[in-house]
Amino acid sequence: MTTIRIGGVPEHFNLPIHLCIEEGLFAEKGIHVEWVEFPGGTGAMNAALRNDEIDLAIILTEGIIKDIANGNPSKIIQNYVSSPLRWGVHVASKSDFYTIADLEDKRPAISRYGSGSHVMAYVQANELGWDTSKIECVVVNNIDTAVEALAQKDADYFMWEHFTTKPLVDKGIFRRVGDFPTPWSSFVIAATDKAIEDQSEILRIVLEVINAKTSVFKGLSRIETQLAERYQQNLEDIKKWLSITSWSQNQLENSERDLVLKYLKKLDMVDKTSDSQQYLKKI
């Protein structure tokens, strides 16, 4: 049996893949999928791809494109969640910030440099006309340390997926001052160049299994209840999240890749001469 190591965040977006593992759908095809959890998000997964610690990653679109541009030997082999990611903009519950406008020139907490929380802090600032050269990022690694950083005023705000962080808002730990959706698809599936070269047929089968599940996922019996219980979410929040979330079974569109690159080049996060052909690979 061939082993494929897949990395992903511990969030509800990835339940389709967990169900494929638990139901033995990969095993039926002679593939052992080892799921590797990354609470630190996209920055941590980029490092794991570079270090050959995982073969595939379910990863934020902007984060992997930025890292491929900067030398990550990987390619996007398929889109995964085609709907935008709804980034909640959070502050400590007792802070003096009440709107996104209050956060100009303030310090964003980010999981890592190159992570989605890093890139989106700059994209949001650019969209709002702020001077991005004044952004002073504070690396916090994950949500737990972000809570500490904001409470202790070591950082001022934290951008993370709206529904993942909503329990912290409900408990009065964070206060959400607004949302900022991505202008592109949320998550893609990236593979290392090594895995593409050595195991392209296995990767193709993995995609087939995932796509069969995501294509019916929203219609599965009791899926809303299962999501709420497994990810400790309010049922009504899960219903709302499902209503605005779409999974893809196709490759990322060239136009979306180019849009991400346009933003990243404008923000000086990638080389302005970066070749747009190096990012996508059909399996």
Rosetta blueprint (number, residue, H / E / L):
1 M L
2 T E
3 T E
4 I E
5 R E
6 I E
7 G E
8 G E
9 V L
10 P L
11 E L
12 H H
13 F H
14 N H
15 L H
16 P H
17 I H
18 H H
19 L H
20 C H
21 I H
22 E H
23 E L
24 G L
25 L L
26 F L
27 A H
28 E H
29 K H
30 G L
31 I E
32 H E
33 V E
34 E E
35 W E
36 V E
37 E E
38 F L
39 P L
40 G L
41 G L
42 T H
43 G H
44 A H
45 M H
46 N H
47 A H
48 A H
49 L H
50 R H
51 N L
52 D L
53 E L
54 I L
55 D L
56 L E
57 A E
58 I E
59 I E
60 L E
61 T H
62 E H
63 G H
64 I H
65 I H
66 K H
67 D H
68 I H
69 A H
70 N L
71 G L
72 N L
73 P L
74 S E
75 K E
76 I E
77 I E
78 Q E
79 N E
80 Y E
81 V E
82 S L
83 S L
84 P L
85 L L
86 R E
87 W E
88 G E
89 V E
90 H E
91 V E
92 A E
93 S L
94 K L
95 S L
96 D L
97 F L
98 Y L
99 T L
100 I H
101 A H
102 D H
103 L H
104 E L
105 D L
106 K L
107 R L
108 P E
109 A E
110 I E
111 S L
112 R L
113 Y L
114 G L
115 S L
116 G H
117 S H
118 H H
119 V H
120 M H
121 A H
122 Y H
123 V H
124 Q H
125 A H
126 N H
127 E H
128 L L
129 G L
130 W L
131 D L
132 T H
133 S H
134 K H
135 I L
136 E L
137 C L
138 V E
139 V E
140 V L
141 N L
142 N L
143 I H
144 D H
145 T H
146 A H
147 V H
148 E H
149 A H
150 L H
151 A H
152 Q L
153 K L
154 D L
155 A L
156 D L
157 Y E
158 F E
159 M E
160 W E
161 E E
162 H H
163 F H
164 T H
165 T H
166 K H
167 P H
168 L H
169 V H
170 D H
171 K L
172 G L
173 I L
174 F E
175 R E
176 R E
177 V E
178 G E
179 D E
180 F E
181 P E
182 T L
183 P L
184 W L
185 S L
186 S L
187 F E
188 V E
189 I E
190 A E
191 A E
192 T E
193 D H
194 K H
195 A H
196 I H
197 E H
198 D H
199 Q L
200 S H
201 E H
202 I H
203 L H
204 R H
205 I H
206 V H
207 L H
208 E H
209 V H
210 I H
211 N H
212 A H
213 K H
214 T H
215 S L
216 V L
217 F H
218 K H
219 G H
220 L L
221 S L
222 R L
223 I H
224 E H
225 T H
226 Q H
227 L H
228 A H
229 E H
230 R H
231 Y L
232 Q L
233 Q L
234 N L
235 L H
236 E H
237 D H
238 I H
239 K H
240 K H
241 W H
242 L H
243 S H
244 I L
245 T L
246 S L
247 W E
248 S L
249 Q L
250 N L
251 Q L
252 L L
253 E L
254 N H
255 S H
256 E H
257 R H
258 D H
259 L H
260 V H
261 L H
262 K H
263 Y H
264 L H
265 K H
266 K H
267 L L
268 D L
269 M L
270 V L
271 D L
272 K L
273 T L
274 S L
275 D L
276 S H
277 Q H
278 Q H
279 Y L
280 L E
281 K L
282 K L
283 I L
